[in-house]
Structure formats: structure tokens, C-alpha cells
């Protein structure tokens, strides 16, 4: 899976000037100047810094396609106008001599977060959890709004399954201000070690949001485990969070689909 580019560009002292030039160029274009009515200039960079960890990992092939709108349906731009924004960004990147190989992915990442900022401004109901509000009950409530059913386990973790391609466990970790995301796949007792090793190695060679690790539960049964950590010190943008969960769940489901020996089971 392609590494996040935006995080490294955010460390570049020139990046704020690049963003401001993009903003000004869009606002100067009569066709698309309304785009930033819902995202003020001074808020763009802070929102990118807050939310970039919530960009779901994607394979390189997705970045080779043109970016598409992800804002709330009622504020999405027509395809032609959104394409004009993409072209405007590309022109500014060329002027600043941004690495051409980075431009497609960087455009995707910036626009996905701009779309989130615009959507939050337009929302009539809260779509973001403040850091001080983050707990399992609040996350469960927001997941339900996104048609994902979950249950609170005796450990305090959430088990989310309905509405996802694969079961996930979510745990709020206040000490580190992170949400842990865990996916597990059970292994048949009849499976040989080399069969399990082959699955782990094959997954490691794929463009995927998950890397599998072998573990044993309290009863000594073998499991494949994939884990992610997301920080919430700046709150949780729930649209992006749900998108992230769906990506991980989809990739876990694909592991099952590629199990040609039939040795994997739901955990």
C-alpha cells in the first residue's frame, strides 16, 4: 500500500505558500470560486494537519485515477467543476516544481481532506468527536449513524461487524489518545505451518492496508492479526474514520477470498 505523502509535505516550510496559492487560484476562477465558501483560507492547513492520519491507505492504481468528490452529497461539485479544481492544483504544483510523480497522490490526499472540511462546515448534525468526548459509547453511536452495527464487549472494546465486510474490534486508549483497530482471522487446526506462512508472505507482497501477524490465543489456537492505531488528540472525523474501517475490513475479507486451501475461518 502506498505510503502517505501529505504527512511529509506538511513538514515542508513552503507547503503553506503552495496551499495558499491553490486557494487563491480557485477563488479567482469564476467556474469554481464557490468551492471554498465552506472552507476558509486560515482553516485549510490546520485541518490537513489534524486529519491526515485518517486518510485510508490505498493501492497505487487508485491514485492514477482522477480524484472524485467525497463531500456530503448536497455540496458536491459537478464533475466538470471538480476536474477544474484538480487541474488548478496541478498548475500550481508545476509552478512550485513539486515532484510530478507525487502530484496524483498528493492531489487525492489534499482534496479528500478539503472535502471533509467543507462537509463539516455544512453539517447540521455533529460529524466529529472532540478528543474529550471520545469513548466507546460515542463511537458506537456514530457508527450506527453510518449503518455499522457494533456491540460492547466485556473488555470494553467494540466489536463492529454489521455493515462491514469483515469483523473489527475497536478499543479507545485514553493514555495514548489512540483508537486501536484490530482484525483477526482464525486458522483451521488442520492447517500446516507452511500454508499459514504462505498466506502471511503473500499478503506482505500485496498493496494492502493490512499486514498479517501470526499469534496464539489463550487456548493456544492460531490466529492471523492485523492492527492499526489512529490518534484522536485532535478529535475523530467520523466520515474519514468509517472510510478507514471499511478499507481495512475489505482487505481482511480479501484474505479470506484468496484462501485457496480453505484453512481460514472467521474469528
Protein Blocks (a to p, Z undefined) as FASTA:
>chain_A
ZZdfklmmmmpmklmmmmmmmmmmmmmpmklmmmmmmocfklmmmmmmmmmmmpccddfk
lmmpccddfbdfklcccfklmmmmmmmmmmmmmmnopafklmmmmmmmmmmmmmmmmmmm
mpmbdcbdcfklgcfklmmmmmmmnopacdddfkopacdfehpabdcdddddfknopacd
dddddddfkbcfklmmmmmmmmmmpccfbdcdddddfkopacddddddddfklopafklm
mmmmmmmmmmmmmmmmmmmnopaccZZ
